[in-house]
């Protein structure tokens, strides 16, 4: 991957190092560029970071090729690529697939599938998952195609500039059209998997909106201000509306065989071009409504 900037008048008379810092190219990234095969060019010639910029200079940063982790095995698993460019990949993760390998499921994850796709297409990058989903949650997953872009996305996440909307089927009759659940979440003492609302848990906040109420359940949209493990599942169960199909948190599988939860919308500003990106995927469980 490479980036190029044209130096404007107000950007001149500063060292290249300071200019690159303004563009969030860290000391670690500069070290990678210096020692692992990258290059910094000004007007087509290699320069040190002490170079003083002039108006009209063309600065190019060529990042080194990344070495994939040996612990992550590439696998030939087809997956839907919703969007892809040099820096970003948006995938549609199906249910019953881990986002990354786990002890219980060491293979067959989306990360394994992406690694296989990279190998087949000569993309020399490690796997940088930006947004993860539970194994049985389907929908949009954001992936950075290099370390620098992953870092930019992490800054955006800290400032809540990556916006995700979930859709779900939740049991029971909602008495309010919309609302907010603010309750701390922590690991349940009797389980290594299950979470619960508890006083010593981490702060968590979930916003919900009822799209349509049915006799025994509702179609709801949800937004998160925090990203705790199982947050939507725990919060909806806590207010008496467990997800349809989510047996771990009190839901019934009579209507749907798994938790009816899907990341349906994803919005963010492209970290390189600055263009507003927006994606939407209909939940698979809408077919039963």
N, C-alpha and C positions, 0 to 999 in steps of 0.2 A: 504494500500500500504506500502511496505517496500523497503529499499535500503540497500545494503551491499557493503563495500569496504575493500580491503586488504591493510594495511598500508605498503607502500614502504619505503626504507631506507631514502630517501630524505624528506619524510613526517613525520618522527619520531621526537621526542623531542619538539613537540608543543602541546598546550592544545587542547582537543577535540573541544572546542568552536571555536577555530581558524580554525581548519580543516573543520568543518561544515559550517563556514562562507564562506570558499573558494568554497564550493559546493552550495552556494546561499541558504542555509537554514537560514532564517532571524530570528531576535529576536521574531517576532510574531509567526513564525512556532515553535520555541523552546518553547514558552509559551503554544501554543496549545498542543504540545507533553507532556509538564509537567502537565498541568491541565485538559486535556480532554481525557486522556486515551491512549496516545502514550507512547513509550519507546525508550530509547537509550541504546544499549547494546555494550559492548566490550568483545569479546570472550565469548559471551553468558551470561554475567553478567551485570546487570544494573549499569551504571556509571553516575557521574555528568559531566558537561561540563568542569570542572576543571581538569579532568583526563589528564595526560601527556602520549601521545601516544608512543608506542614502535614499532620497525620494526616487521612486521608479525602480528600485532594485526588485528582482524576482527571487524570492526565497523558496526553495524546494526542500522538503524533508522526505527522504526515502527510508521507510522503516525496514528493519531486517526481517527476513523470513522467520516464522516461528516454528519451533520444534514441538510437535504434538506430544502429549504425555504418553509414556510407554504403558501406563497402567490402564489407559482407556483404549479398548480394542475397537477398530473400525468394523462395522457390520453392514451387510447389504440389506438394509431394511427400508423399503419405500416409505416416504413421508411427504406430506403436502407442503410445498414452499409457497407461502402466500405472497411473499415479496423477497427480493434479493438484489443487492448491488455489491459493490466492492467492499463496503464497510458493514452492512447490516443484512441480517437474515431474519425473516418472520416466518415461523412454522406453525402449522396446525397440529397440535399434539392430540392424538386420540386418547380415549379412556383406556385403562388397563396397560398403560405404558408409563414407566418412570421418566422423569425429566433427566435425571442422572442415575448412574448405577447405585445400588444399595447392597447391603449385606444379604438381604432376602432375595433381591433381583439383581445379580451382578452383571447381567447382560440384557440386551433387548431394549435399552433405554433410547430416548430421543438423542442424547449425546452420542451414543454408539452409532446411531443412524446417520447423524450429521457428520461424524468422523469418517464413516464409510463413503458418504457423498463427497467430502473434501478429497479423500484419497482418489476416488474414481475420476474426479475432475481437476486434479492437480492443484488444489487450493492448499497452500502451505500455511496453515494456521492451526493454533490450538483451539479448543472449545471454550467459548466464553458465554455462558448462559447468563442473561441479564435478569429475566423474570422466570420463576419456576412455578410449576403447578403440581399438586398432589397427583399420585398415580392414577386415581379414578376421576380426576377433574380433567375435562377436555378443553381445548381452545387454543388461543393465541399465545405463543411464546416468543419473546424477543431475544435474539442472539447477536452478539458483537463478533465481527470476523477478525478482530485483532485486539491486542492488549490496550492500545491507545484509545480506541473507540469504547472498549469496555470501561476504561477509567472515566471517560466523558459521561457515559451512561450512569456510572455510579454517582457522579456529582449531581446529575439530573434527578436520580432517585432520592438523594438526600434532600433536595428542594421540592420533592413531589411533582416533578415535571414530566414524569412518565405516568400517564393516566390509563387505568384499566377499569373496565366495567364487566361485572359478572352477571350472569342470569342463572336463576335457580327455580326449582319447584320446592316450596316449603309447606309442610303440613299445617292444617288447621285454618281457622278463620281469623284474619288480621282485623283488628278493631281500628287501626289507623292506616291511612293511605301511604304514609311515609314516616320515617323516624330514624333515630340514631341509637345504636347500642354502644355504650362506653363502659367496658368492664375489663379488668386485668386478666390476662391468660397465663397459665403456667402448666407445667407437666403434672399429671395426676400421679400421686404417690404410688399407686398400685399398678402402674403401667408405664412401659417405656415408649409407648406410641401415643396414648390418649392424652389430650389436654383438657383443661377445665378452667372455669372462672374461679379465681382464688385471690385473696387479698394480697398475697406476696408475689403475684404474677406480674408480667410486663404490661404496661399500658397498651390498650388496644381499642380502636374505634371503628365501627362499621356503620355505614349509611344504607338504608334500604328504601325501596319504592315499590309498591304493589302495582304491577302492570295489569293484572286481572285476577279477580278472586273466583275460584271454583268452589263447588260444594264442600270438598274435603281438603283442598290445598290451594295455594296461590302461586302464580307466576310472578317472581320478583326480580328486580334489578338491584345490584349492590355495588357500592364503591368503598374502598378501604383507605383510611388515613394511616394505617400501620400494616405491617406484613407479618403478623405472628403465624406460627404453624397452626393449621386447621382453623384459622380465625373465623371465617364465615360459618363453618360447621359448628364451632363451639358457641358463637354468639347467637345463632338462630335457635339452637337447641336450648340455650340458656333462657331465651324469652318464650319458650314453649312452642317453637315452630321448627322442629328438626327437618333437615333436608329429606325429601322423598328419596328412598333407597339407601340412606346413610345409617346402616344398622349400628355402627360404632357409637353414634350419638343419638340413638333413639328413633331413627326413621324406619319406615316399613318398606320392604322390597316388593310388596304386592302390586304396586303400579309400575315400578321401574327397577331394574336389577342392580343398579348402582346409584351412588349419590348423584342426584340431578343437579350438577353444578358445572358451569361452562364459562370460560373467559371469552366473552363475545366481542369486546371492543378494546382497541389499543390505540392510544394517541401519544405522539411525542414529536419533538423538534429534531430533525435529522442532525446528529452531532457534527457532521462535516459540512453539509450544504446549507443547513439552517432552515430547510424546507419543512413545513408542517406535514406530518405523516399521520394518516388515519386509516384503520382497518376494522372490518366488522365481519363476523361469522355467526350465522344463525345456530342456536343450540340444537344438538341432535335430538333432544327430548321433546322438542316442540311438536314432533310428529304424533305424539300420543294425545295431544290436547284436542 
